[in-house]
């Protein structure tokens, strides 16, 4: 009977561990989505456009 109880405890621990792993995965997805939406809501580029030449060409 002792082995059966140990097995049940181990199975319950594995279920709890899997639940924690899923929760962490969900939190990562939510944070990544928040970062993506924050980037899209930005007011736009602050730097100069890339097509503008910053330095004159050398001879």
trRosetta pair geometry for C-beta under 8 A, 3 or more apart (Angstrom, degrees):
i j d omega theta_ij theta_ji phi_ij phi_ji
1 4 5.6 -55 -156 35 41 115
1 5 6.5 40 150 -18 71 105
2 5 5.8 -56 -151 37 33 111
2 6 6.4 35 151 -19 67 105
3 6 5.6 -53 -147 37 34 113
3 7 6.3 38 152 -22 65 104
4 7 5.6 -53 -150 34 31 114
4 8 6.5 31 151 -19 64 104
5 8 5.6 -51 -148 35 33 112
5 9 6.4 34 153 -18 65 104
6 9 5.7 -54 -148 37 32 111
6 10 6.3 30 154 -18 65 107
7 10 5.8 -56 -147 38 30 110
7 11 6.2 31 154 -20 65 107
8 11 5.7 -53 -145 36 30 112
8 12 6.4 30 155 -18 63 106
9 12 5.8 -55 -149 37 30 111
9 13 6.4 32 152 -20 64 106
10 13 5.6 -53 -147 36 32 113
10 14 6.4 34 153 -20 64 104
11 14 5.7 -53 -149 35 31 112
11 15 6.6 34 151 -20 63 103
12 15 5.6 -51 -151 33 34 113
12 16 6.5 34 151 -18 65 104
13 16 5.7 -53 -149 37 33 111
13 17 6.2 35 152 -20 66 106
14 17 5.5 -52 -144 37 33 114
14 18 6.3 35 155 -20 65 104
15 18 5.8 -54 -148 36 30 111
15 19 6.4 33 152 -20 63 105
16 19 5.6 -54 -150 35 32 114
16 20 6.5 33 152 -19 65 103
17 20 5.8 -52 -150 35 32 111
17 21 6.5 34 151 -20 63 106
18 21 5.5 -53 -149 36 33 115
18 22 6.5 35 153 -19 65 103
19 22 5.8 -53 -149 35 32 110
19 23 6.4 33 152 -20 64 106
20 23 5.6 -55 -149 36 33 113
20 24 6.4 33 153 -19 66 104
21 24 5.8 -53 -148 35 31 111
21 25 6.4 33 153 -19 63 106
22 25 5.6 -55 -149 37 33 114
22 26 6.4 34 153 -19 66 104
23 26 5.7 -52 -149 35 31 111
23 27 6.4 33 152 -20 64 105
24 27 5.7 -53 -148 35 32 112
24 28 6.5 34 152 -20 64 104
25 28 5.7 -53 -150 34 32 112
25 29 6.5 31 153 -18 64 104
26 29 5.7 -55 -150 36 33 111
26 30 6.3 32 154 -19 67 106
27 30 5.7 -54 -147 36 32 111
27 31 6.3 30 156 -17 65 107
28 31 5.9 -57 -147 38 30 109
28 32 6.2 29 156 -18 65 108
29 32 5.8 -56 -146 38 29 110
29 33 6.2 29 155 -19 64 107
30 33 5.7 -55 -148 37 30 111
30 34 6.4 32 152 -21 64 105
31 34 5.6 -52 -148 34 33 113
31 35 6.5 34 153 -19 65 102
32 35 5.7 -51 -150 35 33 111
32 36 6.4 34 151 -19 65 104
33 36 5.6 -51 -147 36 33 112
33 37 6.3 28 156 -15 66 106
34 37 6.0 -56 -145 40 30 106
34 38 6.2 33 154 -22 64 108
35 38 5.6 -56 -147 36 30 113
35 39 6.5 32 154 -21 64 103
36 39 5.8 -55 -153 33 31 111
36 40 6.6 25 152 -15 64 107
37 40 5.6 -55 -147 38 36 110
37 41 6.2 29 156 -16 68 111
38 41 5.9 -60 -143 41 30 107
38 42 7.2 57 151 -51 59 85
39 42 5.9 -27 -164 -14 36 116
45 49 7.8 101 99 -87 146 58
48 52 5.1 -74 155 56 120 139
48 54 7.5 139 71 -84 143 95
49 52 5.2 101 70 -6 83 101
53 56 7.5 85 131 -93 123 35
53 57 7.8 -40 -178 -42 146 85
